[in-house]
Amino acid sequence: MNRETHDTVRAVQWTGDHLRLLDQRRLPGESVYLDIPDAAGAAAAIRDMVVRGAPAIGITAAYGVAMAARAAPADTSDWLKALEPDMECLAAARPTAVNLFWALNRMRRVIEANGTDLPSALEAEARRIHEEDLAANRRMGALGAALMGPAGAVLTHCNTGSLATGGYGTALGVIRSAFAAGDIDKVYADETRPWLQGARLTAWELVQDGIPVDLVCEGAAASLMRLGRVGWVVVGADRIAANGDTANKIGTYALAVLARHHGVRFMVVAPTSTIDMETPDGAGIPIEERDASEVLSLGGQPVAAEGAGAWNPAFDVTPAELIDAIVTEKGVVEKPDRAKMTALMK
């Protein structure tokens, strides 16, 4: 089976002079692309969840810098000074996804080199970041599927597909490759409260690409595992610390605990740009806390008793000892620890 059959969605598109982003807040009801003309618009799109997923955030930020350079005066002499406010605005959009800062650092190095025609050089670098992400996803898909082998069905959390990346996906890339190889026949997707990325995005994306998907609420995961219906839990990551501790969408840690109890293997799939060797362990990963209204309401309608408060962390940290394998484009790390992560990143 041709894997291209199961890969049709592209959420981040570069037109040649501006960015087009699929507005993921409006899925699955309607597919609407927004034209993003400048760096401020790119930062707002990241902050407001028009675009989400660590790799896609990094790609969007890179194009944001390229658009900022296009808008600068042609006689600009100090490019770093001119573009710094836009880069700071982009960096502040969301704090947990390390790919955002990785991409901005790559763009900063191009600015510091300060060759001729810097706007064109920055656009070329943004394109490279985008293309490299897609190639890395293809590679991770093949490596993860080979590790997984025949699994019957898998459980995933949040959205880690083409909507969250430059294309193909991280965890969903593995799922796409495994499905094309005939190793899985169904995907169970957590709803993923409070933004319902699993219900609105993952289920939509898999339906678009003809991969069977059943939606479950997070509370059903334990029973699903106890009944032996899934062979693997496959998730993405927003930041991986030097020892293998992994920050991902809130609810991932609970899945890892459940998987270990039920003997279900747990796979994290992420490009090496998500690995932060400067952060020793998960305790050092900043966890974004979002507005309580996201928990207290749904689709703009209140769902909680008036006067109730809410705690709304966007991410949690899964300890490395609960992870069976981290799959990257550079290779697979089984039973991750600091030494193995260091060897991978060398």
C-alpha positions in Angstrom: 0.0 0.0 0.0 1.3 3.4 -1.0 1.9 5.6 2.1 1.1 8.7 0.0 -2.5 7.5 0.0 -2.6 8.2 3.7 -1.0 11.7 3.7 -3.0 14.5 2.2 -3.2 17.3 4.8 -0.9 20.3 4.8 -1.7 22.9 7.5 1.3 25.2 7.0 1.8 26.6 3.5 4.3 29.2 2.2 3.0 31.1 -0.8 6.2 32.9 -1.7 5.5 36.1 0.1 3.2 35.2 3.0 2.1 32.3 5.1 -1.2 30.4 4.8 -2.3 28.5 7.9 -5.2 26.1 8.3 -7.2 27.5 11.2 -7.3 24.5 13.5 -9.7 26.2 15.9 -12.5 25.7 13.2 -11.9 22.0 12.5 -13.6 19.7 12.0 -16.6 21.9 11.1 -14.9 23.8 8.3 -11.5 24.0 6.6 -10.5 27.7 6.5 -7.0 28.9 5.6 -5.9 32.3 7.1 -3.4 34.5 5.2 -0.7 35.6 7.7 1.2 38.6 6.3 3.7 39.4 9.0 5.6 38.3 12.1 3.0 39.7 14.5 0.3 37.7 12.7 2.5 34.6 13.0 3.0 35.1 16.7 -0.8 35.6 17.2 -1.5 32.5 15.3 0.8 30.5 17.5 -0.5 32.0 20.7 -4.2 31.7 19.7 -3.9 28.0 18.6 -4.6 28.7 14.9 -1.4 26.6 14.5 -0.3 24.1 17.1 2.1 21.2 17.5 5.8 21.8 18.3 7.2 21.3 14.8 4.5 23.4 13.1 5.0 26.2 15.7 8.8 26.2 14.9 8.1 26.3 11.1 5.6 29.1 11.5 8.0 31.1 13.6 10.8 30.7 11.0 8.5 32.0 8.3 7.5 34.8 10.7 11.1 36.0 10.8 11.4 35.8 7.0 8.3 38.0 6.7 9.7 40.5 9.2 12.9 40.8 7.0 10.8 41.4 3.9 9.0 44.2 5.7 12.2 45.9 6.9 13.6 48.9 5.0 15.9 47.9 2.1 18.7 50.1 3.6 18.7 48.3 7.0 22.2 48.0 8.2 21.8 46.4 11.7 19.5 43.5 10.8 19.7 41.9 14.3 18.5 45.0 16.0 15.8 45.5 13.4 14.4 42.0 13.7 14.9 41.4 17.4 11.5 42.8 18.5 9.7 40.4 16.1 11.8 37.5 17.2 11.0 38.3 20.9 7.3 38.5 20.0 7.5 35.1 18.4 9.5 33.6 21.2 6.9 34.8 23.8 4.0 33.2 21.9 4.2 29.8 23.7 6.9 28.8 26.2 6.9 25.0 26.3 7.6 23.9 22.7 11.4 24.0 22.3 11.1 23.8 18.5 10.0 27.4 18.6 13.3 28.5 20.1 15.3 26.1 18.0 13.8 27.5 14.8 14.4 31.1 16.0 18.0 30.3 16.8 18.5 29.0 13.3 17.1 32.1 11.9 19.2 34.2 14.2 22.4 32.5 13.0 21.5 33.5 9.4 21.0 37.1 10.5 24.3 37.1 12.3 26.1 35.8 9.2 24.5 38.9 7.5 25.3 38.1 3.9 23.9 39.8 0.9 20.1 39.8 0.4 19.3 38.7 3.9 15.5 38.5 3.3 16.0 35.9 0.6 18.5 34.0 2.8 16.0 34.0 5.7 13.2 32.7 3.4 15.5 30.0 2.2 16.3 28.9 5.7 12.6 28.8 6.7 11.9 26.6 3.6 14.8 24.3 4.7 13.4 24.0 8.2 10.0 23.1 6.7 11.4 20.6 4.2 13.7 19.0 6.8 10.8 18.5 9.1 8.8 16.6 6.4 11.8 14.4 5.6 12.4 13.7 9.3 8.8 12.7 9.8 9.1 10.2 6.9 12.2 8.8 8.5 10.6 8.5 12.0 7.6 6.9 10.5 9.7 4.1 9.0 11.8 3.6 12.2 8.8 3.7 14.5 6.7 1.3 12.4 9.7 -1.1 12.2 10.0 -1.1 16.0 6.3 -1.5 16.6 5.8 -4.5 14.4 2.3 -6.1 14.2 0.3 -4.3 16.9 -3.4 -4.6 15.9 -4.5 -1.3 17.3 -2.7 1.7 18.9 -3.8 4.5 21.2 -2.7 8.1 20.6 -3.2 11.4 22.4 -3.6 15.0 21.2 -2.7 15.6 17.5 0.7 14.7 16.1 0.0 14.5 12.4 0.3 16.7 9.4 -1.7 19.4 11.3 1.1 19.5 14.0 4.1 19.4 11.7 5.3 20.3 8.2 3.6 17.1 6.9 3.1 13.4 7.6 3.5 13.8 11.3 5.5 12.4 14.2 3.4 9.9 16.2 0.8 9.9 13.4 3.6 9.5 10.9 4.5 6.2 12.7 0.9 5.2 12.6 0.6 6.1 8.9 3.6 4.0 8.1 2.4 1.1 10.3 -1.0 1.2 8.7 0.5 1.2 5.2 2.6 -1.8 6.2 -0.5 -3.7 7.4 0.8 -3.8 11.0 -2.1 -1.9 12.5 -5.8 -1.9 11.6 -7.3 0.8 13.9 -6.4 3.8 15.9 -7.9 4.8 19.2 -7.7 8.6 19.7 -8.2 10.3 23.1 -10.6 13.3 22.9 -7.9 15.4 24.6 -9.6 17.9 26.8 -9.8 20.9 27.0 -9.1 21.8 23.4 -10.3 18.4 22.0 -7.4 18.1 19.6 -8.0 14.3 19.4 -11.7 14.7 18.6 -11.4 17.7 16.4 -8.1 17.2 14.7 -6.7 13.7 15.0 -10.0 12.0 14.1 -10.6 14.5 11.3 -7.1 13.9 9.9 -7.3 10.1 10.0 -10.7 10.2 8.4 -9.3 12.4 5.6 -6.6 9.8 4.9 -8.7 6.7 5.2 -7.3 5.3 8.4 -9.9 3.7 10.8 -10.2 5.7 14.0 -12.4 5.3 17.1 -12.6 8.2 19.5 -12.4 7.6 23.3 -12.6 9.9 26.3 -9.4 9.9 28.4 -11.2 8.1 31.2 -11.7 5.0 28.9 -8.0 4.4 28.3 -7.5 2.2 31.3 -10.4 -0.1 30.3 -9.2 -0.2 26.7 -5.8 -1.4 27.9 -7.2 -3.9 30.4 -9.2 -5.5 27.6 -6.0 -5.9 25.6 -7.3 -3.8 22.7 -4.1 -1.8 22.0 -0.6 -3.0 21.5 1.1 0.4 21.8 0.5 3.9 23.1 2.2 6.3 20.5 2.5 10.0 21.4 4.5 13.1 20.3 6.5 15.6 22.4 6.8 19.3 22.9 10.1 19.1 24.7 12.4 16.2 25.7 14.9 16.8 28.5 18.5 15.5 28.5 17.6 12.4 30.6 14.6 11.5 28.4 11.8 13.0 30.5 9.2 14.2 28.1 6.7 17.1 28.1 3.6 16.5 26.0 0.0 17.5 26.0 -1.7 17.2 29.4 -2.9 13.7 30.0 0.2 12.0 28.5 1.7 11.2 31.8 -1.5 9.4 32.9 -1.4 7.2 29.8 2.2 6.3 30.5 1.3 5.2 34.0 -1.6 3.1 32.7 0.5 1.6 30.0 3.2 0.4 32.4 0.6 -1.1 34.7 -1.1 -3.0 31.9 2.0 -4.1 30.0 1.4 -1.9 27.0 4.5 -0.4 25.4 4.8 3.4 25.2 6.5 5.2 22.3 7.4 8.9 22.0 8.0 10.2 18.5 9.7 13.5 18.0 12.5 15.1 15.9 15.8 15.9 17.5 14.9 19.6 17.4 12.5 18.7 20.3 15.3 17.4 22.5 16.7 20.1 24.9 20.0 18.9 26.1 20.4 22.2 28.1 17.5 21.1 30.4 18.7 18.2 32.7 15.4 16.7 33.4 11.6 17.2 33.4 11.7 19.5 36.4 13.3 22.2 34.4 10.7 22.2 31.6 8.5 25.3 31.8 4.8 24.2 31.8 2.4 26.6 30.1 -0.7 27.3 32.1 -3.6 28.6 30.0 -6.8 30.5 30.9 -9.3 28.8 33.2 -12.1 29.5 30.7 -10.8 26.7 28.4 -11.7 24.2 31.1 -14.9 25.9 32.4 -16.4 26.2 28.9 -16.6 24.4 25.6 -17.1 26.1 22.3 -17.9 29.3 24.1 -20.6 27.6 26.2 -20.2 27.3 30.0 -20.0 23.6 31.2 -19.1 24.2 34.8 -21.0 25.5 37.8 -20.8 29.3 38.0 -18.1 30.3 40.6 -15.9 27.2 40.1 -12.3 27.8 39.4 -10.0 25.6 37.2 -6.4 24.6 36.9 -5.4 24.4 33.3 -1.8 23.2 32.6 -1.4 22.7 28.9 1.3 20.0 29.3 2.6 17.4 31.7 5.9 15.5 32.0 6.3 11.8 31.6 9.4 10.4 33.4 11.9 8.6 31.1 11.5 5.4 33.1 7.9 5.1 31.8 8.9 5.4 28.2 9.9 2.3 26.2 11.3 4.1 23.2 11.9 7.6 21.9 11.9 7.6 18.1 13.8 10.4 16.3 15.0 10.9 12.7 18.5 10.1 13.9 17.5 6.7 15.5 15.6 5.0 18.2 16.5 5.2 21.9 15.0 2.3 23.9 14.6 2.7 27.7 16.0 6.3 27.5 18.4 7.7 30.0 20.9 10.6 30.0 23.8 8.5 28.6 21.7 7.2 25.7 20.3 10.6 24.9 23.7 12.1 24.9 25.0 9.5 22.5 22.0 10.1 20.2 22.7 13.9 20.1 26.4 13.5 19.4 
